[in-house]
Amino acid sequence: MLSSGTREAVFLLGVDALVLTAVLGLTRSPSVALMWGIAMVVWAMSGLYAKRFTLSLLDDLPKLALGVLCGVVLVTLLPTHHGLGLVQGVGVLLVASAVGRLVGYPMLRRARAGGALVHPAVIIGAGPSALALAERIGARPETGLRIVGFLDTVALDGSPAPLLGEPQDLVDLVHIHGVSDVIVAYGGVTSENLVGVLRDCYGLPVDIHVVPRFFEMHRMAGGSDQVWGIPLENVNRRPFGGAAGYLKRGIDVTHAALGLLLLAPVLAAVAFAVRLELGPGVFFRQVRVGLDGRPFTIRKFRSMRGPSRNEESAWTVTDPGRIGRVGAFIRRYSLDEIPQLFNVLVGDMSLVGPRPERPEYFQDFRREFPRYGHRSRVLPGLTGLAAVEGLRGDTSIPERAHFDNLYIENWSLWLDLKIVVRTVAAVLRGTGG
């Protein structure tokens, strides 16, 4: 069964489809369908089909206008375009999109208030701000939120919902009560203790929202939502989910295939040089930890003398006597990493992500530094934020885990592009190895 959030998105998509039908009937311009389709893509990327508790046409108007403008401008630039002009197209489609929201939003609010679209929620924290939020949610059923209970060590008197347990019980309670939303209002719980609890929800069908510490002074923008003046910051819990995940994978496959094709002469030259220096066996294979802790085999060009089992005997190998001139050169310019494009192509890795570690060290680091294991929420990468910050080889594990998790929480295609540009610059400077 579809979740309430998904049904709301489907409903809004249906409203926009009906609006398009009406506009086509009035304008009789085939290009309108393409304009509207481009606009809907922009709206989706802007979050206009995502679940939001406060629905407001005036709040959404800038994003609606941006989508319409993108659609109309791109289509009117086509040499085959005939029909609505630029100004006329923007005016007609902007009015149509506003009408769609004026019709759709009240219907969603009524469905939520009547219980047809419900978002069961738990609040982490049972302090004054949490109780104030719960009271506002209870007074405004049009948000769709229904408070199942609180998670905290103690609860204040007068709580409008029961204390279900402590934050550590969150994952179990999500399953038991069918929770779709988790709202962090702190209470007696520290941020330090909450990070691991919230990351344990990765993979569960729940959305996480945080009440800012100084919410009275908080500036609501971007990914913020609100419930009657109390802002809620949405946590990017599923950075590679939905269309964005498919887009990232598509970019990985196309660029890995193109890279292997364009670098085929380089691959052949490096393989020949490694064969001359080290003898038979130009590739080095090693088991690494991938997505969700699953092992896979990584491929690299050999760069050191000696059997491969010796290369696995230490975390990093710095003995210059084992590295010849070819090995030093390909390490310096990261040419030994090129075969990992095959790992990207088959889906073991991504172009950008946390660098993969060997199983024995992964387990050791996870035991010593609990947040290290959170890196495996996504595919490992050929390069990553920690890597371009210089955290490779014998460097701080906590700092490496921090930057890897920072990348996951803040992922975007633009961030990937910045990391790739910095990686290329580092390779050209010869700072690898």
C-alpha positions as CSV (number, residue, x, y, z in Angstrom):
1,M,0.0,0.0,0.0
2,L,1.3,3.5,-0.9
3,S,2.2,5.8,2.0
4,S,0.2,8.9,2.6
5,G,3.1,11.0,1.3
6,T,3.3,9.1,-1.9
7,R,-0.5,9.4,-2.4
8,E,-0.3,13.1,-1.9
9,A,2.5,13.4,-4.6
10,V,0.4,11.2,-7.0
11,F,-2.6,13.5,-6.3
12,L,-0.7,16.6,-7.1
13,L,0.7,15.0,-10.3
14,G,-2.9,14.1,-11.2
15,V,-4.0,17.7,-10.7
16,D,-1.2,19.0,-12.9
17,A,-2.1,16.5,-15.6
18,L,-5.8,17.7,-15.5
19,V,-4.6,21.3,-15.7
20,L,-2.4,20.5,-18.7
21,T,-5.5,18.9,-20.4
22,A,-7.4,22.1,-19.8
23,V,-4.6,24.3,-21.1
24,L,-4.2,22.2,-24.2
25,G,-7.9,22.5,-24.9
26,L,-7.8,26.3,-24.6
27,T,-4.5,27.0,-26.5
28,R,-4.5,24.1,-29.0
29,S,-0.7,24.4,-28.9
30,P,1.2,21.1,-29.0
31,S,4.3,22.7,-27.6
32,V,2.4,23.5,-24.3
33,A,2.7,19.8,-23.3
34,L,6.5,20.0,-23.6
35,M,6.6,23.3,-21.7
36,W,4.5,21.9,-18.9
37,G,6.6,18.7,-18.8
38,I,9.8,20.6,-18.3
39,A,8.1,22.8,-15.7
40,M,7.0,19.7,-13.8
41,V,10.5,18.3,-13.8
42,V,11.8,21.6,-12.3
43,W,9.0,21.5,-9.7
44,A,9.9,18.0,-8.7
45,M,13.5,19.0,-8.3
46,S,12.4,22.0,-6.2
47,G,10.4,19.7,-3.9
48,L,6.9,20.8,-4.8
49,Y,5.7,17.2,-5.0
50,A,7.4,16.3,-1.7
51,K,5.5,15.9,1.5
52,R,5.0,19.2,3.3
53,F,2.9,20.0,6.3
54,T,2.2,23.6,5.5
55,L,0.8,24.0,1.9
56,S,0.8,27.6,0.6
57,L,0.4,28.9,-2.9
58,L,2.2,32.1,-2.0
59,D,5.2,30.2,-0.6
60,D,5.4,28.1,-3.7
61,L,4.9,30.8,-6.3
62,P,8.6,31.5,-6.9
63,K,9.3,27.8,-7.6
64,L,6.2,27.6,-9.8
65,A,7.4,30.6,-11.7
66,L,10.9,29.2,-12.1
67,G,9.5,25.9,-13.5
68,V,7.2,27.7,-16.0
69,L,10.0,30.0,-17.1
70,C,12.4,27.1,-17.7
71,G,9.8,25.2,-19.7
72,V,8.7,28.2,-21.8
73,V,12.2,29.5,-22.6
74,L,13.6,26.1,-23.5
75,V,10.7,25.3,-25.9
76,T,10.5,28.7,-27.5
77,L,14.2,28.4,-28.4
78,L,13.5,25.3,-30.5
79,P,13.6,26.0,-34.2
80,T,10.4,23.9,-34.7
81,H,8.4,25.8,-32.1
82,H,5.1,27.3,-33.2
83,G,2.3,28.5,-30.9
84,L,2.5,30.5,-27.7
85,G,5.2,33.2,-27.5
86,L,7.5,33.7,-24.6
87,V,5.4,36.3,-22.7
88,Q,2.1,34.7,-23.5
89,G,3.4,31.2,-22.6
90,V,4.7,32.4,-19.2
91,G,1.5,34.2,-18.4
92,V,-0.8,31.3,-19.4
93,L,1.2,28.5,-17.7
94,L,1.8,30.5,-14.5
95,V,-1.9,31.2,-14.1
96,A,-2.6,27.6,-14.8
97,S,-0.1,26.3,-12.2
98,A,-1.5,28.7,-9.6
99,V,-5.1,27.5,-10.3
100,G,-3.9,23.9,-9.9
101,R,-2.5,24.6,-6.5
102,L,-5.6,26.7,-5.5
103,V,-7.7,23.7,-6.2
104,G,-5.4,20.9,-5.0
105,Y,-4.1,22.3,-1.7
106,P,-7.6,22.7,-0.1
107,M,-8.5,19.2,-1.1
108,L,-5.3,17.8,0.5
109,R,-6.0,19.8,3.7
110,R,-9.5,18.4,3.9
111,A,-8.3,14.8,3.3
112,R,-5.7,15.2,6.0
113,A,-8.1,16.7,8.5
114,G,-10.7,14.0,7.8
115,G,-8.2,11.2,8.4
116,A,-7.9,10.0,4.8
117,L,-4.2,11.1,4.6
118,V,-2.4,10.6,8.0
119,H,1.2,10.8,8.8
120,P,1.9,9.0,12.2
121,A,4.7,10.7,14.0
122,V,6.9,10.3,17.1
123,I,8.6,13.2,18.8
124,I,12.1,12.7,20.2
125,G,12.2,14.8,23.4
126,A,9.4,15.6,25.8
127,G,10.5,19.0,27.0
128,P,8.6,22.3,26.7
129,S,9.3,22.9,23.0
130,A,8.2,19.3,22.2
131,L,4.9,19.7,24.1
132,A,4.3,23.1,22.4
133,L,4.8,21.5,19.0
134,A,2.5,18.6,19.9
135,E,-0.2,21.0,21.0
136,R,0.0,22.9,17.7
137,I,-0.1,19.7,15.7
138,G,-3.1,18.6,17.6
139,A,-4.9,21.9,16.9
140,R,-4.2,21.7,13.2
141,P,-5.2,18.4,11.8
142,E,-4.8,19.8,8.2
143,T,-1.0,19.1,8.5
144,G,-1.8,15.4,8.5
145,L,0.4,14.7,11.4
146,R,-0.8,12.5,14.2
147,I,1.4,12.2,17.3
148,V,1.8,8.5,18.3
149,G,4.0,9.3,21.3
150,F,7.2,10.7,22.7
151,L,10.7,9.3,23.1
152,D,12.7,10.6,26.0
153,T,14.2,9.6,29.4
154,V,11.4,11.4,31.3
155,A,8.2,13.1,30.3
156,L,6.6,16.3,31.6
157,D,3.2,16.3,33.2
158,G,0.4,17.2,30.8
159,S,1.9,15.4,27.8
160,P,-0.8,15.0,25.1
161,A,0.7,11.6,24.0
162,P,2.3,8.7,25.9
163,L,6.0,8.2,26.5
164,L,6.8,5.2,24.3
165,G,10.4,4.7,25.4
166,E,13.9,6.1,24.9
167,P,15.4,7.3,21.7
168,Q,17.3,4.0,21.4
169,D,14.0,2.3,20.8
170,L,13.2,4.4,17.7
171,V,13.8,1.7,15.0
172,D,11.5,-0.8,16.8
173,L,8.8,1.8,17.4
174,V,8.8,2.8,13.7
175,H,7.9,-0.8,12.8
176,I,5.4,-1.3,15.7
177,H,3.4,1.9,15.2
178,G,3.9,2.4,11.4
179,V,5.6,5.7,12.0
180,S,6.2,7.9,8.9
181,D,7.7,10.9,10.5
182,V,10.2,11.5,13.3
183,I,10.5,15.0,14.8
184,V,13.5,15.8,16.9
185,A,12.7,18.3,19.6
186,Y,15.6,17.3,21.9
187,G,14.3,17.5,25.5
188,G,16.7,15.6,27.7
189,V,18.5,14.0,24.7
190,T,21.8,15.3,23.5
191,S,22.7,15.8,19.9
192,E,25.7,13.5,20.3
193,N,23.5,10.6,21.3
194,L,21.0,11.2,18.6
195,V,23.2,11.0,15.5
196,G,23.6,7.3,15.6
197,V,20.0,6.7,16.4
198,L,18.8,8.8,13.5
199,R,21.3,7.2,11.1
200,D,20.0,3.8,12.1
201,C,16.7,4.8,10.4
202,Y,18.5,4.8,7.0
203,G,16.6,2.5,4.8
204,L,13.3,2.8,6.7
205,P,10.3,4.6,5.1
206,V,10.4,7.5,7.6
207,D,11.2,11.2,7.2
208,I,13.2,13.0,9.9
209,H,12.6,16.6,10.9
210,V,14.5,18.7,13.4
211,V,13.2,21.7,15.5
212,P,16.1,24.1,15.5
213,R,17.6,24.8,18.9
214,F,16.8,28.6,18.7
215,F,13.7,28.2,16.6
216,E,12.4,31.6,17.7
217,M,15.3,33.2,15.8
218,H,15.4,30.6,12.9
219,R,15.2,31.8,9.4
220,M,12.9,29.5,7.4
221,A,14.2,28.9,3.9
222,G,15.2,26.2,1.5
223,G,14.3,22.8,2.9
224,S,12.4,24.2,5.9
225,D,8.8,23.4,6.7
226,Q,6.7,24.6,9.6
227,V,3.8,23.9,11.9
228,W,2.1,27.1,12.9
229,G,5.3,29.1,13.2
230,I,7.5,26.3,14.6
231,P,10.1,25.6,11.9
232,L,11.1,22.1,11.0
233,E,14.4,21.4,9.2
234,N,14.2,18.3,7.0
235,V,17.2,15.9,7.4
236,N,18.5,14.5,4.1
237,R,18.1,10.9,5.3
238,R,17.9,9.3,1.8
239,P,20.5,11.3,-0.2
240,F,20.6,8.9,-3.1
241,G,16.9,7.9,-3.1
242,G,14.3,8.3,-5.8
243,A,15.1,10.0,-9.1
244,A,18.4,11.5,-7.7
245,G,19.7,8.0,-7.1
246,Y,18.9,6.8,-10.6
247,L,20.5,9.9,-12.0
248,K,23.7,9.5,-10.0
249,R,23.9,5.8,-11.2
250,G,23.3,6.8,-14.8
251,I,26.1,9.3,-14.6
252,D,28.3,6.7,-13.0
253,V,27.7,4.2,-15.8
254,T,28.0,6.6,-18.7
255,H,31.1,8.3,-17.4
256,A,32.8,5.0,-16.4
257,A,32.2,3.5,-19.8
258,L,33.3,6.7,-21.6
259,G,36.4,6.8,-19.3
260,L,37.4,3.3,-20.0
261,L,37.0,3.9,-23.8
262,L,39.0,7.1,-23.8
263,L,41.7,5.8,-21.4
264,A,42.1,2.5,-23.2
265,P,45.5,3.5,-24.6
266,V,46.6,4.7,-21.1
267,L,45.4,1.4,-19.6
268,A,47.4,-0.6,-22.2
269,A,50.6,1.5,-21.7
270,V,50.4,1.2,-17.9
271,A,49.8,-2.5,-18.1
272,F,52.8,-2.9,-20.4
273,A,55.0,-0.9,-18.1
274,V,53.9,-2.8,-15.0
275,R,54.5,-6.1,-16.8
276,L,58.1,-5.0,-17.6
277,E,58.9,-3.9,-14.1
278,L,57.1,-6.5,-12.0
279,G,56.6,-9.5,-14.2
280,P,53.5,-11.5,-14.8
281,G,50.2,-10.3,-13.2
282,V,49.6,-6.6,-13.8
283,F,46.4,-6.3,-11.7
284,F,46.1,-6.3,-7.9
285,R,42.8,-7.6,-6.5
286,Q,41.7,-7.1,-2.9
287,V,38.5,-7.5,-1.0
288,R,36.9,-4.3,0.2
289,V,33.7,-3.3,2.1
290,G,30.9,-1.8,0.0
291,L,27.3,-0.7,0.3
292,D,25.7,-1.9,3.6
293,G,28.9,-3.7,4.6
294,R,28.8,-6.1,1.7
295,P,32.3,-7.3,0.4
296,F,33.4,-6.9,-3.2
297,T,36.7,-7.2,-5.0
298,I,38.5,-4.1,-6.0
299,R,40.9,-3.9,-9.0
300,K,44.1,-1.8,-9.2
301,F,47.3,-1.9,-11.2
302,R,50.2,-3.5,-9.3
303,S,52.7,-1.0,-8.0
304,M,54.9,-3.0,-5.6
305,R,57.2,-5.9,-5.8
306,G,56.4,-9.1,-3.8
307,P,53.4,-11.4,-3.6
308,S,50.0,-9.9,-3.1
309,R,49.5,-11.5,0.3
310,N,52.3,-9.2,1.6
311,E,50.5,-6.2,0.3
312,E,47.6,-7.2,2.5
313,S,49.7,-7.5,5.7
314,A,49.5,-3.8,6.6
315,W,47.0,-1.0,6.4
316,T,49.4,1.2,4.4
317,V,52.7,0.1,2.8
318,T,55.4,2.8,2.7
319,D,58.5,0.7,2.1
320,P,60.2,2.5,-0.8
321,G,62.3,-0.6,-1.6
322,R,59.1,-2.4,-2.8
323,I,58.0,0.4,-5.1
324,G,59.8,0.8,-8.5
325,R,59.9,3.8,-10.8
326,V,56.8,2.7,-12.7
327,G,54.9,2.0,-9.4
328,A,55.9,5.4,-8.0
329,F,54.8,7.2,-11.1
330,I,51.4,5.5,-11.5
331,R,50.8,6.1,-7.7
332,R,51.8,9.7,-7.9
333,Y,49.3,10.4,-10.7
334,S,46.7,7.9,-9.5
335,L,47.0,5.8,-12.7
336,D,46.9,2.6,-10.6
337,E,43.3,3.5,-9.7
338,I,41.9,3.5,-13.2
339,P,40.8,-0.2,-13.2
340,Q,38.3,0.7,-10.5
341,L,36.2,2.1,-13.3
342,F,35.2,-1.5,-14.0
343,N,33.9,-1.6,-10.3
344,V,31.9,1.5,-11.0
345,L,30.5,0.0,-14.2
346,V,29.3,-3.2,-12.5
347,G,27.8,-1.3,-9.6
348,D,30.2,-2.1,-6.8
349,M,31.4,1.5,-6.6
350,S,30.4,5.0,-7.6
351,L,32.6,7.7,-9.1
352,V,32.2,9.7,-5.9
353,G,31.7,8.4,-2.4
354,P,33.6,7.2,0.7
355,R,36.8,5.3,-0.2
356,P,36.3,1.5,0.5
357,E,38.3,-0.2,3.3
358,R,39.4,-3.8,3.8
359,P,37.0,-5.9,5.9
360,E,39.4,-6.5,8.9
361,Y,40.2,-2.8,9.2
362,F,36.6,-1.8,8.6
363,Q,35.5,-3.9,11.6
364,D,38.3,-2.6,13.8
365,F,37.6,1.0,12.9
366,R,33.8,0.6,13.5
367,R,34.4,-0.9,16.9
368,E,36.7,1.9,17.9
369,F,34.9,4.7,16.2
370,P,31.1,3.9,16.0
371,R,30.3,6.5,13.4
372,Y,32.8,5.0,11.0
373,G,30.3,2.3,10.0
374,H,27.8,5.0,8.9
375,R,29.9,5.5,5.8
376,S,28.7,2.3,4.3
377,R,25.2,3.7,3.8
378,V,26.1,4.5,0.2
379,L,28.3,3.0,-2.5
380,P,32.1,3.6,-2.0
381,G,33.7,5.9,-4.5
382,L,36.7,6.2,-6.7
383,T,37.2,9.6,-5.0
384,G,35.4,11.4,-2.2
385,L,35.2,14.4,0.0
386,A,37.6,13.0,2.6
387,A,40.1,12.0,-0.1
388,V,40.2,15.5,-1.7
389,E,40.6,17.0,1.8
390,G,43.8,15.0,2.1
391,L,42.5,12.3,4.3
392,R,44.0,9.3,2.6
393,G,46.5,6.7,3.7
394,D,47.8,7.0,7.3
395,T,45.5,9.8,8.4
396,S,42.9,10.4,11.2
397,I,40.1,7.8,11.0
398,P,37.6,10.0,13.0
399,E,38.2,12.9,10.7
400,R,37.9,10.7,7.6
401,A,34.6,9.3,8.9
402,H,33.4,12.8,9.7
403,F,34.0,14.1,6.1
404,D,32.6,10.9,4.5
405,N,29.4,11.3,6.6
406,L,29.3,15.0,5.9
407,Y,29.3,14.1,2.2
408,I,26.4,11.7,2.6
409,E,24.3,14.1,4.5
410,N,24.9,17.0,2.1
411,W,25.0,15.1,-1.2
412,S,24.1,16.8,-4.4
413,L,25.2,16.5,-8.0
414,W,26.9,19.9,-7.6
415,L,28.9,18.5,-4.7
416,D,29.9,15.5,-6.8
417,L,31.1,17.8,-9.6
418,K,33.1,19.9,-7.2
419,I,34.8,16.8,-5.8
420,V,35.6,15.5,-9.3
421,V,37.1,18.9,-10.3
422,R,39.3,18.9,-7.1
423,T,40.3,15.3,-7.8
424,V,41.4,16.1,-11.4
425,A,43.4,19.0,-10.1
426,A,45.1,16.8,-7.5
427,V,45.9,14.2,-10.1
428,L,47.4,16.7,-12.5
429,R,49.6,18.1,-9.7
430,G,50.8,14.6,-9.0
431,T,49.7,14.5,-5.3
432,G,48.4,10.9,-5.4
433,G,49.9,7.8,-3.8
